[in-house]
Amino acid sequence: MNALSDQHLVTGVDHVAFPTFDPAATVRFYRDTLGFPVVHSICAAGWGPDDHPDFIHFFFDIGNEDRLAFFYYFGLQKPDVTHGKGDVHARFDEKTPDWFVRSRHLALHVRSEEHLLEYRRRLDASEWPVEMQIQHETIESIYTHDPNGYMVEITRALRPVTPQEDLDANLTIDALVDITGPGASLDALLVRKAELIVKRAEKWQRAQNAPEEARPAEVAEASEGPVRS
Amino acid sequence: MTSRLFVLDVPENSGVIDVARGLPGVRVGKTGPYFVVESDAPISIDRRATGMRHAVWYSCVAGLEGWRIAAWNKDALRTEPR
């Protein structure tokens, strides 16, 4: 234990990195279409081992000081994307359901409908028009695929997340951890979650209603994991 | 035997609670930030009557006590004894 041991210290995504076999189109998509500035790049001759190709590692600013990065390896053979599904990094056969292929994607946040629609306008005028615009639950999103086949979502919140949704998320995850394993099901999760609701929801509500100075300890008690305050 | 279904109190879930309140033999209470829909007999909630769209509809149940879900489709959510 030290002064930091119970603190949530990270401040966002430094960078998330993907390979590309088409750096020109990648730059057209992220810099020229979406308008994400190039903020860093590394030109490297190999990387130690003899079989490591020369490469360019380049970064786009995605706001909030977070960055989206790509690796372009000189001379590396592009995978065959003429059949099957997926992107240049992960390929799947034709039988793989689309919902599974799309489950791994990058979602970028905007603050308003006006900002979402501005990105829609930029994409629709490009080689990569918006494929879907969907309002679901408390968010609205647009989706397309970048030149590498990676699914990109731009999303906005329709309302702020409420404190009870943070409690609910923690109860869901505690229930999931409890029931996970062979034969796990939504039914088993909902039964376990009901037990956790009975055990913890009233106590959480009392802590919410308590004067501010009395809150921290009771909030911590209401959850076995960290809860956003 | 009395069984219970829990629904988080957020604006998107108000439709299912409004319909549950109108069902015969169904009581709707509260525990913390959750609505508790309680009945001695299984319940059936008509989705169209709730006015809920599909994404919210299929994620509105937070917990089950005594019941299992017998059917949960675009038309209705129906419970049965466990």
Boltz contact constraints between the chains, C-beta under 6 A:
constraints:
  - contact:
      token1: [A, 136]
      token2: [B, 55]
      max_distance: 6.0
  - contact:
      token1: [A, 137]
      token2: [B, 55]
      max_distance: 6.0
  - contact:
      token1: [A, 137]
      token2: [B, 56]
      max_distance: 6.0
  - contact:
      token1: [A, 164]
      token2: [B, 33]
      max_distance: 6.0
  - contact:
      token1: [A, 168]
      token2: [B, 8]
      max_distance: 6.0
  - contact:
      token1: [A, 187]
      token2: [B, 68]
      max_distance: 6.0
  - contact:
      token1: [A, 190]
      token2: [B, 63]
      max_distance: 6.0
  - contact:
      token1: [A, 190]
      token2: [B, 64]
      max_distance: 6.0
  - contact:
      token1: [A, 191]
      token2: [B, 64]
      max_distance: 6.0
  - contact:
      token1: [A, 193]
      token2: [B, 63]
      max_distance: 6.0
  - contact:
      token1: [A, 194]
      token2: [B, 6]
      max_distance: 6.0
  - contact:
      token1: [A, 194]
      token2: [B, 63]
      max_distance: 6.0
  - contact:
      token1: [A, 194]
      token2: [B, 64]
      max_distance: 6.0
  - contact:
      token1: [A, 194]
      token2: [B, 65]
      max_distance: 6.0
  - contact:
      token1: [A, 197]
      token2: [B, 6]
      max_distance: 6.0
  - contact:
      token1: [A, 197]
      token2: [B, 34]
      max_distance: 6.0
  - contact:
      token1: [A, 197]
      token2: [B, 63]
      max_distance: 6.0
  - contact:
      token1: [A, 201]
      token2: [B, 31]
      max_distance: 6.0
  - contact:
      token1: [A, 201]
      token2: [B, 32]
      max_distance: 6.0
  - contact:
      token1: [A, 201]
      token2: [B, 34]
      max_distance: 6.0
  - contact:
      token1: [A, 202]
      token2: [B, 31]
      max_distance: 6.0
  - contact:
      token1: [A, 202]
      token2: [B, 32]
      max_distance: 6.0
  - contact:
      token1: [A, 204]
      token2: [B, 32]
      max_distance: 6.0
  - contact:
      token1: [A, 205]
      token2: [B, 32]
      max_distance: 6.0
